[in-house]
Amino acid sequence: MGPHAQADRGRFWTLVLVSVGLFMVVLDNLVVNVALPSIHNDFGASVQALEWTVNAYVLAYGVLLLTGAALGDRFGRRRMFVAGITLFTLASAGAALAPSVDLLILARAIQGVGAAIVTPLTLTLLANAFPPEKRGVALGVWSGISGIAVAIGPLVGGAMIEIGDWHWIFWLNVPIGIVLAPLAYRKLEESYGPKVPVDLPGLGLASTGLFGLVFGLVRAQTIGWTSAEVMFSIGAGIVLLAAFVRQELRTESPMLPMQFFAKRSFAVTNVVSMAMYFGMFGSIFFLSQFMQNVLGNTPLQAGLKLLVWTGATMIVAPLAGIFSEKFGARWFMVAGVSLQAIALGWLATEVSTTQTYGSMIIPFILAGSGMALVFAPSASAILNSVRVDQAGQASGATNAIRELGGTFGIAVLATVFSGAGAYTTPQAFVDGLVPALWVGVGVLTFGALTALLLPFGGKATVAEGEEYEELEDGRAHSSQPLPAAN
């Protein structure tokens, strides 16, 4: 086999393995929501305990994403990817076997730790394996696989519960992990970030600061935004994150170089991604419940009907990845977030206790297509705004910011929902859903306007070991040729 064929085969394996890893993590986060009533029936769990079966995962995941990326750079990306998959698989078995809701919550938290290691490394391993000119197709496939997981998550969860019981949503991960971990160890090439000391103060401040912020956001849904516990938790989180920024500006080996945010494409893309996760995932949280609680669908029926939304993501994401590499990310991201805002506005004007599924199909397709137009181009914009050896840090930061956006979206929209409506009757649910959707529209509109600030034109590409000057057309100015990818 020639060197080119060998390199292509290595890239193929990298794309397949990281996509499967991402698929497993994303799928698991979504299937749990439809299982909550079954878990409640088995354990007699309180509403707050049920909430923590979701929140424990989100907390561990959101807090440790930066840490996962830093560990991969330091100890080897392949090694930590395999370790993350192994931990996630063991925790999935633990969740399936959990004899009480408390142990289930603990297993979910450990799953979140494994997922936080895996997620940023999927993007870093891709960036390391593919040269810039081939990266668009790879990112499109990567985004499409993630879209498939989003698409079939509710469907798989509903099907598992109807065929067996809620334990099977966790058992599903075990055979995938058993096959994936040894394959990844054999087929992936090992790579490292810059050989610098681990920024332990930065790790500590980022982890505790994000924990305080996320903990406050998820607790606010239960005990209210003005409670002392929530205000103290969010306040402490903000202070610790400010201390983290100060630490990163002063240290010689930061885990998250603050100069990333001085680059317009990096800063703007993160604001747009956060706005998208806030608006869309906060809205999806309630729309999936609307389909079951108001329109009377079973979990399986709701999952099937949501395929129109999430199926559009599968189809559009690979195309968006390919074309955004050629034409630049700006207009794809502007169009994508705008389509999502239009879709939610459409749904907000139509939603009622007697709404038909047919009236939801077009806005569902618009929303799914809009999400897909943002996923791959935003990943491409982030990777193209930093050097190859900085991809792990940039990916970890972007994923953490997105997760915070989604968590904040659910918390804020839940507050809006509770202020205007309730779960007591179908009409009360609709009364709360409508203003919540309009808040999502407002945040997405802000995201679309922010996306206009992205540089024009083609992609920015940074050679390893070089600083760069970001030009108005979005390209990088460099006097040296780009190195070949590993």
N, C-alpha and C positions, 0 to 999 in steps of 0.2 A: 504494500500500500504506500503510495507517494505521500510526501509531507502535506500537500494540500488536502488530499482525501482524508488523511489522519486528523488534520486540524478541523475539517468540516464535521467529521464523525464526533470529535470531542465537543464541538459546539452543539451538535444535535443532542448529545447526552446531557450536556449542561442545561439546555433549554427544557428538555423533558423532565429532568429530575427537579429543577427548581420550580417548574410550573406545578408539578404534582405536590411538592411540599407546600406551596402557596395555596393550592386547591384544598388540601386537607385542613389547613388552618382556617381559611375563610369559610369553608363549608361548616365546620364545627361551631363557629360563632353564630351561625344563622339557624341551624337546625334546633338549637336548644329552646328558642323562643316558643315554638309550637308545642314543645313538650311540657311546658310549665303546668298546665292543668293536670296532666297525668302525674307529674312529680308531686303536686299538691295532694292528689288523691292517695298516693302511696304512703307518703310520710305524714300527712296531715299538717303540712308546713304552713307557717304564716305567710302573708303577702310579702312581708319584709324579707323573710328567709328566701322566698322564691326570687325576689329581686336580686338578692346577693348571689344566687347561682349564675346570674348574668354579670352582675357587677364585679364579682371576684375575678372573673376572667378579664374584664375590661380594665380593671385597676392594675393587675399585674402586667398586662400587655402594654397599656399606655405608658406606665411608669418605666418599664425596662427596655423599651425599644432602642433608646440611645445606648444603653449599656450593652445590649446584644450586638450592635454594630461595632462598638469599641472592642468587645471581646474577640470578635471575628478578625478585626485588624491585627490584634495583638497575638492571639494564639493560633491563628490559621482559620480561614473562612470555611474550608471544607470540614475541618475538624469540629468547629462549632456548629456548622449546619447539621452534621450527623448527630452531635450531642443534643441539639435542640429537637430534632425529629424523634430521637430516642426518648427524651424526657416527655415530650408531648404524647407519645404512644403509651408509655407507662402510666402517665396521668389519666389518659383516656380509659385504660383498663381499670384504674383505681376508681374513676367516676362511675363506671358500669357496675362495679362491685360494691359501691358505697352503701353501708347498711343504715345510714342516717343522713339527714339533710346537711348537718354540720360537716361530715366527712365529704359529702358531695361538693360543698362549697370549697373545702380545702383542695380537693382534686382539681376543681375548676381553676383555682388560683395557680396551681402548678402547671396546668395546661397553658395558662397565660404566659408563664415564664418561658416555657418551650417555644410558644408561638412568637414571643418577642425576640428570641434569638434567631428563629428561622426567617421571619418576614424581611428584615432589612438585608439579610445575606442573600436572599434570592435575587435582588436587584444588583448587589455588588458582584456576585458570581457571574451574572449575565454581562455586566459592563466589562468585566475582566476577560471574558471569553470571546466577545464579539468586537471586531473593529468598528469604528464609528459609522462607516458606510453601510454596514450590515445590521446595525443595532436597531433600526426602526422596525424591521420585520420581526426581530426577536421580541422587542417590547410589545408589538402588536399581539403576538401569540401569547405572551406572558399576561397581558391585560385581558385577552379573550378567555384564557383559562380561569382567571379570577372572576370574570363575568359569568362563566358557566357555573362556578361555585355559588355565586350570588343567585343565579337563576334557579338552580335546582335545590338550594338549601331548604327553603320552606317545603318544597315538594318531597324531598327525601325525608325530612322530619315527619311530615304528615303520613307518608307511606309507611315508615318504620313503626309509627304508633298504631296505625290501623292493622298492620300485619302482625306485629309482635307487641312490644311495649317500649317505654322510653329508654331502657337500658341499651337497646340496639343502636341508638344514635351515637353512643360512645364506643360500643364494640366495633362499629364500622371502621374506626380509625386504626384498629390494632393490626389487621392483616396488611393494610397499606403501609404502615410504619415499619412492619417487620421486613417487607420487601424493599422499601425505599432506603432505609438507613445503610444496609450493606452495599447496595448498588451505588449509592452516592459516594461511599468511601472508596469504592473501586474505580468509578468512572470520572469523578470530578478531579480536576487538578487543584493542588493546594496553592493558595496565594495568601499574602499578608499585606497589611497596610504599612505605613511608614514605621521604622523601628524606633519608636519613641517610648518613653516611660508612660505607664498607665496614669491617667489624670484622676487619681483617687479622690481628691477634694471635689473635682468636677462631677465625678460619678455620684458621690454622696449628695451633693447639693441638688443635682438634676433629679435624682431618684426621689429624694424626700420632698422636693418642691413640687414635682409632678404628682406625687402621691397626695400631698395636701390639697392641691387644686382639684384633682379627679375625685378624691374622696368627698370633698365639699360639694362638688357638682352632683354626684350620685345620691348623696344623703339629702340634698335639697329637695329631691322628688318626694321624699318620705316625710321630712320634718319641717320643710319650708325654708325659703331663702333668708328669712330674717332671724332664724334661730342662732343662738350664740355659738353652737358647735359648728354650723355651716360657715358663719362669718369668720370665726377664728381659723378654721381649716383653710378656707380660700385665701384669707389674709396672710397666713403663715406660708402658704404655697407661693404666693406672689413675692413675698420677701425673700424666700429661699431661692426662687428662680432669678430674682434680681442679683442675689449674691453669686449665683452660678454664672451669670453674664459677666460680672466683675472678675470672677476667678478666671474665666476663659480669656478675657482681655489681657490679664496679667501673666498667665502661665506661658512657658515656652513650648509646651506640648499639649494644647487644648484638645479635648475630645470633640468639641464642636467649634471650629474656628469662626469667630464672629464676623470675619471679613466675608464669609459666604453671603451674609445679609446685605453687604454693601453692593453686591452684584444684582442688578435690577431683575434679571430673569429668575434668579433663585428666590429673592424676596417676594416678588409679585406672584410667582407660581405657588408659593406656600400660602399666601393670603387667599388666593383663588381656591386652592384645594381645601383649606379650612372652611371657607364659606360654602363650598359644595357639600362637604360632609355634614356641616351644620344643617343646611336647608333640606338636603335630600334624605339623609338617614334619620333625622328627626321626623320627617314626614312619613317615610316608609314605616316607621315604628307604629304610627297611628293608623295608616291606611290598611296595613295587614290586619289590624284588630277590627277596623271598620267592616272589612269584608266578612269577618266571622261574627262579630257581636251584633252588627246592624243588618247586614244582608243575609245572614244565616248560613254561610258556607262552612263546611267542615275544614279542618286544617289541610287535608289533601286537596279539596276543591279550591281553596284559596291559593295553595301553592301552584296548582295547574293554571289558574287564571292569571297569576302574577308572572307566568312565563312570558306573556306578551311583553311586559315591561323588561324583565331581565334577559329574555331571549334577544331583544334588540341590541343589548349590550354585547352579547356574544358575536353577533354579525358585524357590527360597526367597529368594534375595538381594533381588530387586526388591520382593517383598512385605514383607520385613523392613525395607527402607528406607522404604517408605510408612508402615507402621504404627508404626515407632519414632519417626517425626516427630510422630505424634499422641499416643502413649502414653509416650514417653520411652524411653531406651536401656537402663535398668537391667535389667528382667526379661528382655529379649531376650538381653542379654549373659550373664546368669546361666544362662538356659536353654541358650544356645548352647554355652558352655564345658562345662556339665554333660553335655550330650548327647555331646560329643566324649570326655569322660572315660569315660562309660558304654560308648561304642563301642569304645574301645581296651581297656577291661577285658574286654569280651565277647570281642574277638579274642584277647586274651592267654590266656583260659581255653580257647579252642577250637583254637588253632593247633597243627598237627601235620604230619608228613610226608605224611599221607594225607587231609588236610583237603579237603573239596569246596568248590567255588565257591558252591554254594547256601547253605552255612552262613555265608558272608561277606556276603551281600547285605544283610541287615537292619542289621548294624553299619556297613556302608559307607554306607547311606542315612542312618543316624543321624549319622555323622561329617560327611557332606557338609552335611546340614541344619544341624548345629550350627555349622559354619564360616560358613555363610551368615547365621545369626542374629547373628553377631558383626561381620562385615565392614562392612555399611552402618551399623548403629547406632553402631559405634565411630568411624567417620569422621564421622558426624553429631555425636556427643558432642564430638569434638575441635573441629570447626568452630564448634559452638555455645558452646564455652567461651572463645573468643577473639574479638577484633574481626575484621571482614572484612579489614582491612589487615594483620592478623597471621597470616592463613591460611597463607601460604607458609612462614613460620618454624615454625608448629605442625605443618604437614604434613611438612616435612622432618625434624623431630625425631621424629615418630611413625613414619615409615617407617624411619629409621635404627635406632630402638629395636626395631622388629619384625624387621628383618634380623639384628640382633645376636641376638635371641631364636632365630631359625631356625638361625643358624650355631652358636650355643651348644648348641642342642638336638641337632643332628647330631653335634657333637663329643662331648658328654656321653654320648649314647646309643651312639655308636660305641665309647666306652671301656667302657661297661657290656657291650655285645655282645661285645667282644674278651675281656673278663675271664671270660665264662661260656661262650662258644661260638667258632665259627670258620666259614670258608667251605669247609672241607675236605669235609664230607659234609652231606647234607640234615638229618640229625638234629643235627649240630653247629650248623648254622645256626639251627634251631629252639631249641636250648638257649641260644643267645645272644639270639635275638629276644624270648623270653618276658620275661626281666627288663628288657630295654630298653623294651618296651611298658609294663610296670608303672611304670617311672620316668616315662614320659610321662603315665600316668594320675595319678600323684601331683602332677606340676606343673600339669596341667589342673584338678585338684581345688582346688589352691591358687588358681588363677585364678578359678574359680567363686566361691569364698569371698570373694576380693578384690572381685569385681563387686558383691557385696551392699553394699559401701560407697558405690556410686554414689548420687547424690541421687535421691530419689523423683520420680515424675510426669513432667511435660512437659519440653520442651526449654528449655535456656538460650540466649538469643539476646542478642548484644552489639552495640549500635549503634557505628558507626565513630567513633573518636575519644573514646569514653567508657570509663571504668573501670566495673566493675560489682560488685555484691554478689551472690554465689551464695546463693540461698535453699535451704531444706531440700527444697522440692518440685522443685528443679532449674531453676527459671525465673530469669531475670535481672531484677534490680531496676533500672529506669531511669526517669528522669523525663522523657525526651524520646522522641518517636516514632522508629521505625526509619526509616532512609533507604531509598529505593528502590534496588534493585540496578542496576548498570550494564547 
